[in-house]
C-alpha cells in the first residue's frame, strides 16, 4: 500500500502539514481540478504521494506569483505531456522489439 504512490494515505491535515500549507489551499486545488482526492467512507479527503507532489508544485508556482488557476492548468498540461511522452516511448520500444 504505502509503496504505491497513488495510494490515498494522507488526511487533509497531514497533507497540509507535510506541504507547509493550509487545508483551504488543498481544497482550492480540488476545486480547480488539479487533484481529486479519494474520499473515505466518512467523506474525508485522502491524498496520495503523487497528489502531494502536484500540490507542492502548485504551491511553489503560487508562491512565485502565478495565479492558482493558471498554475493548476500548467501542471495539468505538464502532466499530460509527460504521460504522452511516456506512452510514445513505450510504443517505440514495442515497435523495435517486433521489428528485430
Wavefront OBJ file of the C-alpha trace (Angstrom):
o trace
v 0.000 0.000 0.000
v 2.491 2.633 1.099
v 4.870 1.754 -1.752
v 2.121 2.744 -4.190
v 2.421 6.452 -4.996
v -1.302 6.554 -5.812
v -2.461 5.065 -2.504
v -4.518 7.679 -0.582
v -2.536 7.502 2.644
v -2.705 11.085 3.915
v -5.544 13.030 5.516
v -6.022 16.657 4.555
v -4.427 17.723 7.844
v -1.387 15.519 7.287
v -1.080 16.683 3.673
v -1.271 20.357 4.653
v 1.346 19.860 7.355
v 3.714 17.988 5.032
v 3.396 20.701 2.381
v 3.551 23.603 4.815
v 0.262 24.964 3.533
v -3.335 25.243 4.656
v -6.195 22.822 4.284
v -8.037 25.564 2.408
v -5.261 25.640 -0.210
v -5.709 21.905 -0.765
v -9.475 22.350 -1.070
v -8.891 25.058 -3.680
v -6.690 22.655 -5.678
v -9.583 20.190 -5.613
v -11.973 22.935 -6.817
v -9.502 23.846 -9.595
v -9.445 20.134 -10.549
v -5.707 19.754 -10.173
v -6.155 16.945 -7.694
v -9.189 14.823 -6.977
v -8.586 13.295 -3.555
v -10.056 9.957 -2.648
v -12.950 10.158 -0.206
v -13.088 7.878 2.824
v -16.347 6.190 3.759
v -16.962 9.167 6.053
v -16.419 11.607 3.173
v -12.998 12.830 4.315
v -10.352 13.710 1.732
v -7.381 11.345 1.438
v -4.292 12.230 -0.610
v -1.649 10.117 -2.334
v 2.061 10.914 -2.631
v 1.506 11.675 -6.318
v -1.191 14.228 -5.431
v 1.089 15.756 -2.800
v 3.789 16.250 -5.445
v 1.284 18.073 -7.678
v 0.122 20.193 -4.738
v 3.725 21.049 -3.827
v 4.372 22.155 -7.403
v 1.232 24.318 -7.344
v 2.246 25.889 -4.049
v 5.701 26.664 -5.435
v 4.208 28.351 -8.507
v 1.663 30.330 -6.470
v 4.424 31.444 -4.086
v 6.305 32.740 -7.150
v 3.308 34.845 -8.183
v 1.408 32.603 -10.600
v -2.365 32.704 -10.216
v -3.743 29.487 -8.714
v -5.917 28.641 -11.731
v -3.030 29.248 -14.141
v -0.657 27.158 -12.019
v -3.132 24.283 -11.961
v -3.627 24.423 -15.732
v 0.135 24.480 -16.349
v 0.676 21.489 -14.059
v -2.159 19.540 -15.696
v -0.693 20.199 -19.142
v 2.810 19.249 -17.971
v 1.435 16.023 -16.521
v -0.446 15.210 -19.742
v 2.667 15.885 -21.817
v 4.784 13.651 -19.583
v 2.245 10.835 -19.901
v 2.066 11.223 -23.703
v 5.862 11.118 -23.947
v 5.948 8.019 -21.743
v 3.348 6.274 -23.913
v 5.220 7.268 -27.083
v 8.449 5.877 -25.675
v 6.724 2.618 -24.699
v 5.272 2.282 -28.207
v 8.696 2.887 -29.764
v 10.233 0.191 -27.572
v 7.455 -2.198 -28.574
v 7.982 -1.460 -32.278
v 11.739 -2.070 -32.018
v 11.179 -5.476 -30.418
v 8.739 -6.597 -33.112
v 10.926 -5.288 -35.985
v 14.056 -7.080 -34.833
l 1 2 3 4 5 6 7 8 9 10 11 12 13 14 15 16 17 18 19 20 21 22 23 24 25 26 27 28 29 30 31 32 33 34 35 36 37 38 39 40 41 42 43 44 45 46 47 48 49 50 51 52 53 54 55 56 57 58 59 60 61 62 63 64 65 66 67 68 69 70 71 72 73 74 75 76 77 78 79 80 81 82 83 84 85 86 87 88 89 90 91 92 93 94 95 96 97 98 99 100
